[in-house]
């Protein structure tokens, strides 16, 4: 199962299958771009000195795709970038697995770096996706409580 | 009116959706008051938003009975 929203210059997907780094990079490659910036989020095996056994990701898929589209469209208005990929995984992930990949191609590296950082920072603030950290002795929805 | 729940709100509701009685054309604020009375644990969250038809809604926005309404607890993707 995957929700995919592919336009000419951006490719946005939420999937419960493993994300594919190489195909994300291939999708943005073009002779007109001079640099590709990649951010890969990975599941860390600890948080605040507690061992994390797995993460469980859940998305409100239709709205999440909507919000990710908004981020991509905003980025094209703000910086001279050529292609954007935003892929997010859902379901149960083990430490070391990849919940998110963001790839930005631009003619020059400054725009690619800046836009990539903006996309992951904004995604974490606005896109309705949630993760639950599961420990050996309990579990917690991240950021739910003050 | 049907309300969709995600993340921790699913645990607060003990379900992924609930049906509540709310007048047509209530505000988002009125919906939150109604929900918080029924589910006081919502007040313990850092914050939460209401989404109407896949868009974040403001306190004064009007909800119609056929809208898709969801509770959005603090997001934590990435």
Backbone of each chain as ProteinMPNN parsed JSONL, in Angstrom:
{"seq_chain_A": "XXXXXXXXXXXXXXXXXXXXXXXXXXXXXXXXXXXXXXXXXXXXXXXXXXXXXXXXXXXXXXXXXXXXXXXXXXXXXXXXXXXXXXXXXXXXXXXXXXXXXXXXXXXXXXXXXXXXXXXXXXXXXXXXXXXXXXXXXXXXXXXXXX", "coords_chain_A": {"N_chain_A": [[0.842, -1.195, 0.0], [0.597, 2.166, -0.881], [0.646, 5.682, -1.026], [0.897, 7.816, -3.59], [2.108, 10.727, -5.038], [2.86, 12.101, -7.784], [4.345, 14.609, -9.535], [5.521, 16.666, -12.262], [7.846, 17.877, -11.289], [8.083, 17.132, -8.629], [8.054, 14.384, -6.297], [6.105, 12.647, -4.189], [5.553, 10.519, -1.495], [3.886, 8.157, 0.607], [4.459, 5.226, 2.293], [4.166, 1.792, 3.319], [6.135, 0.086, 2.754], [9.686, -0.753, 2.566], [11.805, 2.092, 2.043], [13.444, 3.3, -0.909], [16.586, 4.268, -1.443], [18.292, 4.664, -3.683], [16.55, 4.812, -5.889], [15.174, 7.127, -5.343], [17.186, 9.042, -5.638], [17.878, 8.638, -8.311], [15.545, 9.552, -9.486], [15.638, 12.333, -9.327], [17.828, 13.039, -10.786], [19.398, 14.937, -13.317], [20.771, 16.399, -16.292], [20.723, 19.143, -16.034], [21.018, 19.781, -13.399], [23.293, 20.72, -10.813], [23.894, 19.791, -8.384], [22.989, 17.474, -5.818], [21.147, 17.103, -2.947], [20.806, 15.03, -0.166], [18.748, 13.891, 2.395], [18.569, 11.467, 4.839], [16.561, 10.002, 7.098], [17.038, 7.998, 9.947], [16.258, 5.239, 12.105], [17.013, 5.636, 15.418], [18.737, 3.809, 17.973], [18.382, 4.458, 20.596], [16.959, 6.621, 23.094], [17.289, 9.333, 25.166], [19.019, 7.833, 26.876], [17.624, 5.457, 26.967], [16.979, 2.216, 25.723], [15.772, 1.762, 22.505], [13.465, -0.361, 21.076], [11.835, -0.585, 18.841], [10.204, 1.534, 16.358], [6.965, 2.852, 15.757], [5.21, 4.021, 13.09], [2.609, 6.188, 12.089], [0.278, 7.541, 9.8], [-1.892, 10.204, 8.79], [-3.008, 9.754, 5.968], [-4.089, 11.057, 3.603], [-4.165, 13.749, 4.315], [-1.514, 14.129, 5.049], [-0.112, 13.797, 2.648], [-1.151, 15.983, 1.316], [-0.109, 18.101, 2.928], [2.615, 17.676, 2.542], [2.801, 18.171, -0.187], [2.264, 20.906, -0.126], [4.562, 21.853, 1.155], [6.522, 21.22, -0.754], [5.662, 22.776, -2.94], [5.933, 25.314, -1.865], [8.684, 25.418, -1.489], [9.622, 25.474, -4.12], [8.839, 28.042, -4.782], [10.454, 29.55, -3.14], [13.206, 28.893, -3.424], [15.733, 28.341, -5.963], [15.293, 25.477, -7.032], [15.27, 22.262, -8.69], [14.184, 19.624, -8.689], [12.31, 17.595, -6.422], [12.151, 15.046, -3.989], [10.091, 13.52, -1.628], [9.793, 11.036, 0.548], [8.03, 9.049, 2.826], [7.918, 6.628, 5.348], [5.609, 4.25, 6.778], [4.306, 2.265, 9.525], [5.871, -0.508, 11.295], [9.162, -0.02, 12.361], [12.547, -1.039, 12.622], [15.524, -0.345, 14.629], [17.95, 1.473, 12.765], [16.59, 1.262, 10.376], [14.863, 3.103, 7.707], [12.89, 5.859, 8.026], [12.382, 8.206, 6.581], [13.096, 9.898, 3.518], [14.595, 12.573, 1.892], [15.178, 14.301, -1.033], [16.828, 16.694, -2.915], [17.333, 18.374, -5.899], [19.318, 20.762, -7.541], [20.515, 23.557, -9.509], [22.668, 24.73, -8.303], [24.61, 24.218, -5.296], [23.962, 25.589, -2.888], [21.186, 26.222, -2.826], [20.143, 23.649, -2.869], [21.057, 22.474, -0.447], [19.871, 24.259, 1.448], [17.12, 24.088, 0.879], [16.611, 21.382, 1.33], [17.077, 21.083, 4.058], [15.097, 22.821, 4.978], [12.819, 21.434, 4.177], [12.835, 18.997, 5.698], [12.77, 20.052, 8.294], [10.324, 21.462, 8.264], [8.514, 19.462, 7.614], [8.594, 17.948, 9.956], [7.216, 19.626, 11.605], [4.656, 20.135, 10.547], [3.446, 18.028, 9.062], [0.989, 15.528, 9.247], [1.997, 12.993, 10.739], [2.843, 10.399, 12.941], [4.957, 9.1, 15.541], [5.551, 6.274, 17.567], [7.582, 5.455, 20.216], [8.997, 2.457, 21.174], [10.022, 0.828, 24.002], [12.012, -1.481, 26.016], [10.57, -1.679, 28.321], [8.161, -0.323, 28.041], [6.186, 2.22, 26.293], [5.925, 5.189, 24.206], [4.146, 7.888, 22.758], [5.735, 10.055, 20.694], [6.41, 13.422, 21.524], [3.809, 13.949, 22.318], [3.005, 14.755, 24.899], [3.519, 17.649, 27.04]], "CA_chain_A": [[0.0, 0.0, 0.0], [1.367, 3.407, -0.929], [-0.02, 6.826, -1.629], [1.956, 8.45, -4.363], [1.668, 11.935, -5.718], [4.021, 12.428, -8.599], [4.179, 15.667, -10.521], [6.692, 16.715, -13.112], [9.074, 18.246, -10.582], [8.244, 16.542, -7.303], [7.53, 13.033, -6.103], [5.79, 12.538, -2.772], [4.995, 9.175, -1.278], [3.821, 7.531, 1.928], [4.422, 3.8, 1.977], [4.583, 0.914, 4.414], [7.236, -0.755, 2.254], [10.988, -0.091, 2.735], [12.093, 3.172, 1.088], [14.565, 2.972, -1.791], [17.436, 5.451, -1.564], [18.826, 4.873, -5.029], [15.523, 5.228, -6.853], [14.891, 8.545, -5.046], [18.261, 9.841, -6.241], [17.73, 8.535, -9.77], [14.377, 10.309, -9.949], [15.932, 13.776, -9.445], [19.025, 13.286, -11.597], [19.233, 15.475, -14.667], [21.975, 17.129, -16.699], [20.617, 20.558, -15.686], [21.308, 20.042, -11.993], [24.715, 20.675, -10.485], [24.082, 19.209, -7.068], [21.85, 16.772, -5.23], [21.277, 17.002, -1.502], [19.987, 13.915, 0.313], [18.619, 13.67, 3.832], [17.995, 10.167, 5.161], [16.295, 9.813, 8.52], [17.154, 6.59, 10.334], [15.754, 4.961, 13.457], [18.086, 5.551, 16.417], [18.444, 2.7, 18.892], [18.225, 4.899, 21.985], [16.518, 7.99, 23.315], [17.519, 9.677, 26.573], [19.651, 6.676, 27.539], [16.799, 4.241, 26.996], [17.103, 1.432, 24.507], [14.563, 1.718, 21.681], [13.407, -1.66, 20.387], [11.266, -0.317, 17.512], [9.322, 2.688, 16.23], [5.758, 2.595, 14.97], [4.784, 5.262, 12.427], [1.238, 6.219, 11.597], [0.026, 8.788, 9.068], [-3.211, 10.554, 8.248], [-2.321, 9.764, 4.68], [-4.549, 12.053, 2.626], [-3.74, 15.083, 4.754], [-0.05, 14.173, 5.045], [0.285, 14.049, 1.25], [-1.546, 17.377, 1.104], [0.852, 18.988, 3.597], [3.916, 17.518, 1.886], [2.689, 18.931, -1.448], [2.385, 22.345, 0.185], [5.973, 22.143, 1.429], [7.259, 21.193, -2.028], [5.285, 23.937, -3.751], [6.52, 26.485, -1.217], [10.132, 25.391, -1.749], [9.865, 25.943, -5.5], [8.68, 29.5, -4.803], [11.469, 30.214, -2.318], [14.588, 28.643, -3.831], [15.85, 27.826, -7.327], [15.567, 24.038, -7.072], [14.677, 21.67, -9.891], [13.351, 18.448, -8.403], [12.215, 17.253, -4.996], [11.508, 13.797, -3.578], [9.833, 13.346, -0.195], [9.178, 9.731, 0.799], [7.931, 8.735, 4.256], [7.49, 5.251, 5.624], [4.721, 4.016, 7.923], [4.37, 0.903, 10.05], [6.853, -0.826, 12.338], [10.547, 0.063, 11.886], [13.587, -1.446, 13.567], [16.676, 0.556, 14.62], [18.731, 1.406, 11.527], [15.742, 1.391, 9.178], [14.725, 4.47, 7.176], [11.515, 6.372, 7.955], [12.162, 9.344, 5.671], [14.144, 10.302, 2.573], [14.333, 13.818, 1.173], [16.215, 14.544, -2.037], [16.613, 17.952, -3.651], [18.306, 18.662, -6.952], [19.329, 22.168, -7.937], [21.649, 23.909, -10.362], [23.793, 25.066, -7.423], [24.461, 23.487, -4.037], [23.365, 26.369, -1.795], [19.725, 26.043, -2.835], [19.829, 22.248, -2.55], [21.245, 22.306, 1.003], [18.89, 25.055, 2.201], [15.767, 23.557, 0.66], [16.528, 20.055, 1.948], [16.945, 21.337, 5.492], [13.774, 23.413, 5.195], [11.787, 20.406, 3.988], [12.752, 18.08, 6.847], [12.341, 20.812, 9.479], [8.896, 21.788, 8.147], [7.786, 18.177, 7.693], [8.489, 17.558, 11.367], [6.298, 20.533, 12.31], [3.308, 20.3, 9.98], [2.852, 16.877, 8.367], [0.358, 14.664, 10.251], [2.573, 11.66, 10.898], [3.184, 10.241, 14.359], [5.726, 7.903, 15.859], [5.549, 5.759, 18.93], [8.825, 4.781, 20.574], [8.741, 1.285, 22.007], [11.183, 0.443, 24.813], [11.858, -2.816, 26.582], [9.635, -1.669, 29.459], [7.044, 0.595, 27.857], [6.13, 2.889, 24.996], [5.458, 6.564, 24.32], [3.941, 8.666, 21.524], [6.718, 11.136, 20.751], [5.941, 14.817, 21.502], [2.383, 14.095, 22.646], [2.805, 15.469, 26.16], [4.507, 18.719, 27.228]], "C_chain_A": [[0.879, 1.248, 0.0], [0.5, 4.485, -1.55], [1.061, 7.618, -2.321], [1.384, 9.644, -5.109], [2.849, 12.448, -6.516], [3.646, 13.494, -9.608], [5.454, 15.72, -11.325], [7.954, 16.984, -12.296], [9.116, 17.822, -9.111], [7.502, 15.219, -7.171], [7.361, 12.804, -4.607], [5.101, 11.212, -2.516], [4.961, 8.833, 0.21], [3.613, 6.046, 1.683], [4.755, 2.973, 3.207], [5.613, -0.12, 3.955], [8.557, -0.017, 2.476], [11.251, 0.955, 1.638], [13.376, 2.851, 0.332], [15.407, 4.221, -2.053], [17.816, 5.711, -3.024], [17.746, 5.361, -6.007], [15.099, 6.673, -6.603], [15.93, 9.439, -5.729], [18.128, 9.821, -7.768], [16.613, 9.441, -10.286], [14.7, 11.794, -10.155], [17.078, 14.069, -10.414], [18.67, 13.876, -12.955], [20.477, 16.275, -15.01], [21.93, 18.607, -16.287], [20.959, 20.831, -14.232], [22.789, 19.856, -11.705], [24.981, 20.075, -9.122], [22.808, 18.555, -6.575], [22.107, 16.644, -3.738], [20.303, 15.947, -0.997], [19.943, 13.949, 1.837], [17.947, 12.312, 4.043], [17.805, 10.106, 6.667], [16.39, 8.336, 8.836], [16.713, 6.416, 11.789], [16.937, 4.756, 14.402], [17.72, 4.503, 17.475], [18.334, 3.128, 20.355], [17.661, 6.302, 22.008], [16.601, 8.269, 24.805], [17.973, 8.464, 27.384], [18.758, 5.446, 27.649], [16.9, 3.524, 25.656], [15.751, 1.384, 23.781], [14.544, 0.395, 20.923], [12.777, -1.523, 19.004], [10.494, 0.999, 17.544], [8.109, 2.276, 15.408], [5.262, 3.924, 14.414], [3.367, 5.116, 11.891], [1.025, 7.555, 10.896], [-1.47, 8.965, 8.821], [-2.912, 10.831, 6.781], [-2.771, 10.872, 3.733], [-4.08, 13.451, 3.015], [-2.223, 15.206, 4.728], [0.47, 14.454, 3.63], [0.01, 15.515, 0.892], [-0.512, 18.349, 1.683], [2.243, 18.875, 2.957], [3.921, 18.238, 0.53], [2.881, 20.413, -1.205], [3.837, 22.711, 0.418], [6.746, 22.203, 0.112], [6.943, 22.433, -2.859], [5.886, 25.224, -3.192], [8.028, 26.573, -1.519], [10.438, 25.893, -3.157], [9.716, 27.461, -5.617], [9.856, 30.206, -4.133], [12.886, 30.065, -2.846], [14.635, 28.069, -5.246], [16.264, 26.348, -7.339], [14.801, 23.415, -8.235], [13.764, 20.49, -9.605], [13.427, 18.096, -6.926], [11.573, 15.873, -4.851], [11.304, 13.843, -2.063], [9.11, 12.006, -0.031], [9.173, 9.462, 2.306], [7.351, 7.345, 4.431], [6.489, 5.239, 6.771], [4.881, 2.566, 8.38], [5.477, 0.745, 11.07], [8.257, -0.808, 11.752], [11.518, -0.3, 12.993], [14.704, -0.398, 13.56], [17.511, 0.343, 13.35], [17.9, 1.529, 10.271], [15.449, 2.86, 8.887], [13.261, 4.919, 7.153], [11.318, 7.49, 6.927], [13.38, 9.576, 4.771], [13.698, 11.595, 1.896], [15.494, 14.061, 0.222], [15.858, 15.807, -2.807], [17.727, 18.123, -4.671], [18.175, 20.123, -7.36], [20.53, 22.417, -8.835], [22.889, 24.149, -9.504], [23.536, 24.545, -6.014], [23.778, 24.268, -2.926], [21.859, 26.127, -1.697], [19.363, 24.62, -2.424], [19.955, 21.984, -1.045], [20.12, 22.996, 1.777], [17.49, 24.46, 2.088], [15.601, 22.21, 1.365], [16.317, 20.193, 3.459], [15.557, 21.889, 5.825], [12.684, 22.34, 5.117], [11.708, 19.487, 5.213], [12.284, 18.827, 8.102], [10.835, 21.092, 9.438], [8.043, 20.528, 8.24], [7.553, 17.782, 9.152], [7.495, 18.428, 12.135], [4.858, 20.438, 11.821], [2.666, 19.029, 9.43], [2.281, 15.883, 9.382], [0.814, 13.209, 10.164], [3.034, 11.575, 12.349], [4.051, 9.011, 14.542], [5.628, 7.57, 17.341], [6.879, 5.062, 19.146], [8.479, 3.631, 21.504], [10.05, 0.885, 22.676], [10.981, -0.971, 25.335], [10.773, -2.839, 27.662], [8.487, -0.679, 29.272], [7.073, 1.235, 26.486], [5.586, 4.291, 25.172], [5.267, 7.168, 22.926], [4.816, 9.903, 21.616], [6.015, 12.489, 20.638], [4.495, 15.021, 21.938], [2.152, 14.946, 23.881], [3.872, 16.535, 26.348], [5.656, 18.266, 28.136]], "O_chain_A": [[1.804, 1.359, 0.804], [-0.273, 4.234, -2.474], [2.033, 8.04, -1.694], [0.32, 9.57, -5.724], [3.723, 13.139, -5.993], [2.747, 13.308, -10.429], [6.367, 14.923, -11.109], [9.006, 16.403, -12.562], [10.086, 18.122, -8.416], [6.488, 14.969, -7.823], [8.334, 12.77, -3.854], [4.177, 10.831, -3.234], [5.872, 9.17, 0.966], [2.702, 5.65, 0.956], [5.543, 3.404, 4.049], [5.92, -1.073, 4.672], [8.564, 1.21, 2.566], [10.958, 0.728, 0.464], [14.281, 2.211, 0.866], [14.995, 5.117, -2.789], [17.679, 6.825, -3.529], [18.006, 6.222, -6.847], [14.707, 7.373, -7.537], [15.59, 10.463, -6.321], [18.251, 10.854, -8.427], [16.713, 10.02, -11.368], [14.128, 12.444, -11.031], [17.276, 15.215, -10.815], [17.775, 13.394, -13.649], [21.163, 16.775, -14.118], [22.972, 19.256, -16.198], [21.171, 21.983, -13.856], [23.449, 18.976, -12.258], [26.131, 19.868, -8.735], [21.701, 19.008, -6.865], [23.148, 16.142, -3.315], [19.123, 15.959, -1.349], [20.983, 14.028, 2.491], [16.881, 12.048, 3.487], [18.774, 10.152, 7.423], [15.882, 7.504, 8.084], [16.794, 7.346, 12.591], [17.748, 3.847, 14.226], [16.551, 4.334, 17.823], [18.211, 2.289, 21.247], [17.852, 7.079, 21.073], [16.047, 7.524, 25.614], [17.399, 8.123, 28.418], [19.1, 4.494, 28.351], [16.904, 4.151, 24.596], [14.73, 1.017, 24.362], [15.494, 0.068, 20.211], [13.14, -2.26, 18.087], [10.17, 1.516, 18.614], [8.208, 1.463, 14.488], [4.934, 4.839, 15.169], [2.983, 4.09, 11.331], [1.533, 8.583, 11.345], [-2.209, 7.993, 8.664], [-2.608, 11.957, 6.389], [-1.941, 11.55, 3.128], [-3.655, 14.237, 2.167], [-1.697, 16.275, 4.417], [1.385, 15.257, 3.448], [0.825, 16.185, 0.258], [-0.095, 19.297, 1.017], [2.959, 19.87, 2.848], [4.923, 18.842, 0.147], [3.566, 21.098, -1.965], [4.304, 23.748, -0.054], [7.53, 23.126, -0.112], [7.843, 23.064, -3.414], [6.296, 26.109, -3.943], [8.565, 27.653, -1.767], [11.393, 26.642, -3.364], [10.376, 28.094, -6.441], [10.214, 31.323, -4.508], [13.689, 30.992, -2.737], [13.701, 27.396, -5.681], [17.415, 26.012, -7.616], [13.807, 23.969, -8.705], [12.696, 20.365, -10.204], [14.455, 18.271, -6.273], [10.577, 15.57, -5.507], [12.226, 14.163, -1.312], [7.952, 11.867, -0.426], [10.192, 9.629, 2.976], [6.412, 6.951, 3.74], [6.517, 6.115, 7.635], [5.51, 1.752, 7.704], [5.963, 1.722, 11.639], [8.527, -1.491, 10.764], [11.336, 0.08, 14.15], [14.828, 0.36, 12.598], [17.747, -0.785, 12.919], [18.426, 1.86, 9.208], [15.74, 3.741, 9.696], [12.476, 4.416, 6.349], [10.202, 7.697, 6.452], [14.527, 9.465, 5.203], [12.578, 11.698, 1.395], [16.656, 14.029, 0.627], [14.735, 15.966, -3.286], [18.91, 18.029, -4.344], [17.071, 20.648, -7.505], [21.445, 21.597, -8.913], [24.008, 23.824, -9.902], [22.387, 24.442, -5.584], [23.081, 23.678, -2.101], [21.331, 25.86, -0.617], [18.384, 24.41, -1.708], [19.085, 21.358, -0.44], [19.496, 22.394, 2.651], [16.77, 24.345, 3.08], [14.545, 21.94, 1.937], [15.484, 19.506, 4.05], [14.928, 21.49, 6.805], [11.74, 22.348, 5.907], [10.613, 19.228, 5.713], [11.495, 18.296, 8.883], [10.151, 20.975, 10.455], [6.982, 20.529, 8.865], [6.466, 17.344, 9.529], [6.991, 18.026, 13.184], [3.93, 20.641, 12.603], [1.441, 18.962, 9.341], [2.997, 15.438, 10.279], [0.138, 12.34, 9.613], [3.546, 12.543, 12.912], [3.922, 8.021, 13.823], [5.623, 8.436, 18.216], [7.267, 4.19, 18.368], [7.763, 3.804, 22.491], [11.054, 0.635, 22.009], [9.932, -1.583, 25.13], [10.138, -3.867, 27.897], [7.895, -0.239, 30.258], [7.868, 0.858, 25.625], [4.881, 4.577, 26.14], [6.099, 6.991, 22.036], [4.65, 10.713, 22.527], [5.149, 12.687, 19.786], [4.003, 16.15, 21.928], [1.228, 15.759, 23.923], [5.0, 16.372, 25.883], [6.575, 19.041, 28.401]]}, "seq_chain_B": "XXXXXXXXXXXXXXXXXXXXXXXXXXXXXXXXXXXXXXXXXXXXXXXXXXXXXXXXXXXXXXXXXXXXXXXXXXXXXX", "coords_chain_B": {"N_chain_B": [[-21.777, 13.344, 14.211], [-18.792, 12.315, 12.656], [-15.585, 11.658, 13.959], [-12.204, 11.476, 13.238], [-9.377, 9.739, 14.58], [-5.929, 9.851, 15.515], [-2.636, 8.551, 16.319], [-1.798, 9.235, 19.658], [-4.353, 10.019, 20.302], [-6.041, 8.076, 19.398], [-5.699, 6.213, 21.372], [-6.749, 7.595, 23.532], [-9.428, 7.789, 22.769], [-9.932, 5.13, 22.584], [-10.381, 4.027, 20.111], [-10.307, 4.247, 16.481], [-11.993, 6.04, 15.409], [-14.724, 8.191, 16.359], [-18.21, 8.781, 16.983], [-20.013, 11.712, 17.441], [-22.525, 13.813, 18.96], [-23.155, 16.763, 17.526], [-24.131, 20.018, 16.728], [-24.985, 20.923, 13.377], [-22.905, 23.159, 11.601], [-21.343, 24.011, 13.767], [-18.639, 25.616, 15.551], [-15.061, 25.118, 15.317], [-13.933, 25.564, 17.786], [-16.11, 25.044, 19.495], [-16.426, 22.349, 19.028], [-14.028, 21.389, 20.131], [-14.39, 22.026, 22.834], [-16.582, 20.396, 23.419], [-15.46, 17.856, 22.968], [-13.407, 17.836, 24.868], [-14.791, 17.816, 27.241], [-15.955, 15.334, 27.153], [-13.739, 13.705, 26.862], [-11.469, 14.133, 28.962], [-8.741, 13.688, 28.991], [-7.663, 14.766, 26.712], [-6.909, 17.312, 27.377], [-4.483, 16.965, 28.569], [-2.629, 16.74, 26.626], [0.192, 18.179, 24.84], [-0.642, 19.98, 22.923], [-3.293, 20.235, 20.549], [-4.619, 19.934, 17.241], [-7.421, 20.653, 15.092], [-8.411, 19.11, 12.144], [-10.103, 19.906, 9.182], [-11.572, 18.539, 6.456], [-9.027, 17.702, 5.518], [-7.39, 19.893, 6.011], [-5.649, 22.066, 8.259], [-7.596, 23.574, 10.783], [-8.952, 26.683, 12.048], [-9.887, 28.191, 15.248], [-12.36, 29.545, 14.94], [-13.492, 28.508, 12.655], [-16.132, 27.006, 10.723], [-17.854, 23.934, 11.09], [-19.298, 21.494, 9.074], [-21.787, 18.889, 8.935], [-21.166, 16.944, 7.041], [-18.467, 17.166, 6.658], [-15.033, 16.003, 6.653], [-13.602, 15.298, 9.608], [-10.861, 15.536, 11.798], [-8.779, 14.73, 14.612], [-5.731, 16.149, 15.419], [-3.061, 15.315, 17.066], [0.085, 16.467, 18.609], [2.48, 16.424, 16.055], [4.945, 14.037, 14.895], [6.599, 13.128, 12.87], [9.185, 12.044, 10.529]], "CA_chain_B": [[-20.598, 13.715, 13.42], [-17.704, 11.351, 12.82], [-14.287, 12.285, 14.219], [-11.087, 10.537, 13.072], [-8.336, 9.895, 15.6], [-4.612, 9.323, 15.159], [-1.615, 8.574, 17.36], [-2.229, 9.07, 21.04], [-5.798, 10.265, 20.427], [-6.685, 6.769, 19.239], [-5.687, 5.561, 22.687], [-7.685, 8.329, 24.395], [-10.789, 7.403, 22.343], [-9.987, 3.659, 22.481], [-10.902, 3.699, 18.779], [-9.73, 5.134, 15.454], [-12.986, 7.086, 15.118], [-15.89, 8.218, 17.246], [-19.343, 9.576, 16.498], [-20.53, 12.571, 18.512], [-23.657, 14.678, 18.598], [-22.79, 18.175, 17.502], [-25.005, 20.696, 15.764], [-24.417, 21.347, 12.099], [-22.36, 24.519, 11.633], [-20.642, 24.377, 15.0], [-17.271, 26.061, 15.309], [-13.989, 24.227, 15.763], [-13.811, 25.791, 19.227], [-17.204, 24.329, 20.164], [-16.099, 20.92, 18.937], [-12.969, 21.085, 21.107], [-15.008, 22.055, 24.172], [-17.402, 19.191, 23.522], [-14.576, 16.684, 23.075], [-12.628, 17.878, 26.114], [-15.695, 17.405, 28.327], [-16.158, 13.892, 27.042], [-12.426, 13.027, 26.967], [-10.616, 15.122, 29.643], [-7.322, 13.432, 28.73], [-7.2, 15.647, 25.623], [-6.28, 18.491, 28.003], [-3.12, 16.645, 29.008], [-1.717, 16.803, 25.476], [0.907, 19.436, 24.682], [-1.579, 20.783, 22.151], [-3.809, 19.427, 19.441], [-5.311, 20.724, 16.229], [-8.524, 19.996, 14.386], [-8.339, 19.222, 10.68], [-11.393, 19.799, 8.495], [-11.33, 18.225, 5.036], [-7.578, 17.583, 5.252], [-6.669, 21.152, 6.228], [-5.694, 22.562, 9.636], [-8.681, 24.54, 10.946], [-8.812, 27.664, 13.133], [-10.933, 28.096, 16.28], [-13.66, 30.064, 14.51], [-13.986, 27.861, 11.425], [-17.41, 26.306, 10.868], [-17.825, 22.535, 10.662], [-20.576, 20.962, 8.596], [-21.876, 17.473, 9.322], [-20.562, 16.048, 6.045], [-17.019, 17.384, 6.572], [-14.147, 15.003, 7.274], [-13.005, 15.978, 10.758], [-9.862, 14.694, 12.465], [-7.986, 15.326, 15.692], [-4.306, 16.053, 15.087], [-2.179, 15.563, 18.219], [1.395, 16.955, 18.159], [3.023, 15.503, 15.046], [6.297, 13.592, 15.229], [7.148, 12.37, 11.744], [10.59, 12.246, 10.205]], "C_chain_B": [[-19.467, 12.75, 13.718], [-16.376, 12.095, 12.975], [-13.196, 11.217, 14.092], [-10.014, 10.819, 14.112], [-7.046, 9.24, 15.132], [-3.692, 9.377, 16.371], [-2.223, 8.392, 18.733], [-3.731, 9.265, 21.214], [-6.593, 8.968, 20.211], [-6.745, 6.035, 20.573], [-6.663, 6.254, 23.643], [-9.129, 7.943, 24.065], [-11.014, 5.888, 22.435], [-10.576, 3.209, 21.142], [-10.265, 4.649, 17.753], [-10.744, 6.16, 14.956], [-14.103, 7.026, 16.131], [-16.995, 9.008, 16.564], [-19.861, 10.405, 17.657], [-21.73, 13.36, 18.002], [-23.208, 16.121, 18.669], [-23.645, 18.824, 16.433], [-24.259, 20.978, 14.472], [-23.997, 22.81, 12.241], [-21.897, 24.947, 13.021], [-19.259, 24.9, 14.635], [-16.294, 24.981, 15.781], [-13.829, 24.337, 17.276], [-14.88, 25.018, 20.001], [-16.955, 22.82, 20.136], [-15.058, 20.545, 19.989], [-13.538, 21.068, 22.527], [-15.807, 20.784, 24.432], [-16.527, 17.965, 23.772], [-13.846, 16.653, 24.417], [-13.482, 17.511, 27.327], [-15.818, 15.891, 28.349], [-14.854, 13.109, 27.288], [-11.419, 13.99, 27.613], [-9.123, 14.898, 29.379], [-6.785, 14.253, 27.563], [-6.481, 16.869, 26.187], [-4.852, 18.237, 28.44], [-2.122, 16.686, 27.856], [-1.021, 18.151, 25.432], [0.05, 20.447, 23.944], [-2.244, 19.801, 21.199], [-4.573, 20.34, 18.495], [-6.506, 19.925, 15.723], [-8.277, 20.187, 12.892], [-9.742, 19.035, 10.113], [-11.107, 19.631, 7.008], [-9.851, 18.326, 4.681], [-6.799, 18.888, 5.343], [-6.742, 21.509, 7.715], [-6.761, 23.652, 9.737], [-8.375, 25.482, 12.105], [-10.027, 27.596, 14.05], [-12.317, 28.506, 15.776], [-14.229, 29.413, 13.26], [-15.247, 27.047, 11.711], [-17.287, 24.879, 10.334], [-19.235, 22.115, 10.228], [-20.59, 19.448, 8.808], [-21.245, 16.533, 8.297], [-19.061, 16.28, 5.859], [-16.266, 16.192, 7.147], [-13.36, 15.715, 8.372], [-12.039, 15.023, 11.467], [-9.18, 15.461, 13.577], [-6.522, 15.082, 15.363], [-3.492, 16.347, 16.344], [-0.805, 16.017, 17.707], [2.058, 15.942, 17.212], [4.481, 15.169, 15.379], [6.883, 12.722, 14.115], [8.624, 12.667, 11.553], [11.49, 11.283, 10.95]], "O_chain_B": [[-19.209, 12.407, 14.872], [-16.08, 13.03, 12.231], [-13.254, 10.181, 14.754], [-9.768, 11.968, 14.481], [-7.062, 8.217, 14.447], [-3.922, 10.131, 17.316], [-3.056, 7.511, 18.949], [-4.321, 8.741, 22.159], [-7.675, 8.79, 20.77], [-7.71, 5.33, 20.867], [-7.319, 5.602, 24.455], [-9.955, 7.788, 24.965], [-12.151, 5.422, 22.371], [-11.191, 2.146, 21.051], [-9.753, 5.711, 18.108], [-10.4, 7.046, 14.174], [-14.402, 5.973, 16.693], [-16.732, 9.812, 15.669], [-20.122, 9.873, 18.736], [-21.922, 13.546, 16.801], [-22.917, 16.638, 19.747], [-23.861, 18.253, 15.364], [-23.056, 21.239, 14.476], [-24.659, 23.595, 12.92], [-22.044, 26.109, 13.401], [-18.766, 24.653, 13.534], [-16.649, 24.07, 16.529], [-13.618, 23.338, 17.964], [-14.593, 24.413, 21.034], [-17.239, 22.113, 21.102], [-15.18, 19.518, 20.656], [-13.201, 20.193, 23.325], [-15.725, 20.18, 25.502], [-16.802, 17.151, 24.654], [-13.683, 15.596, 25.026], [-12.98, 16.969, 28.312], [-15.791, 15.257, 29.403], [-14.867, 12.01, 27.842], [-10.608, 14.597, 26.913], [-8.327, 15.825, 29.528], [-5.572, 14.42, 27.438], [-5.561, 17.4, 25.565], [-4.09, 19.178, 28.659], [-0.911, 16.669, 28.078], [-1.554, 19.15, 25.917], [0.02, 21.627, 24.296], [-1.799, 18.661, 21.064], [-5.101, 21.378, 18.895], [-6.593, 18.71, 15.896], [-7.973, 21.289, 12.438], [-10.472, 18.127, 10.511], [-10.474, 20.485, 6.386], [-9.471, 18.946, 3.687], [-5.688, 18.991, 4.823], [-7.767, 21.285, 8.36], [-6.828, 24.543, 8.89], [-7.638, 25.131, 13.026], [-11.059, 27.028, 13.694], [-13.323, 27.894, 16.136], [-15.343, 29.738, 12.849], [-15.408, 26.478, 12.791], [-16.701, 24.643, 9.277], [-20.218, 22.353, 10.929], [-19.539, 18.808, 8.855], [-20.829, 15.431, 8.654], [-18.445, 15.658, 4.993], [-16.774, 15.468, 8.004], [-12.562, 16.613, 8.103], [-12.358, 13.857, 11.703], [-9.019, 16.68, 13.505], [-6.119, 13.957, 15.068], [-3.254, 17.513, 16.66], [-0.55, 15.962, 16.504], [2.177, 14.76, 17.535], [5.16, 15.934, 16.063], [7.563, 11.727, 14.369], [9.23, 13.431, 12.304], [12.71, 11.324, 10.785]]}, "name": "protein", "num_of_chains": 2, "seq": "XXXXXXXXXXXXXXXXXXXXXXXXXXXXXXXXXXXXXXXXXXXXXXXXXXXXXXXXXXXXXXXXXXXXXXXXXXXXXXXXXXXXXXXXXXXXXXXXXXXXXXXXXXXXXXXXXXXXXXXXXXXXXXXXXXXXXXXXXXXXXXXXXXXXXXXXXXXXXXXXXXXXXXXXXXXXXXXXXXXXXXXXXXXXXXXXXXXXXXXXXXXXXXXXXXXXXXXXXXXXXXXX"}
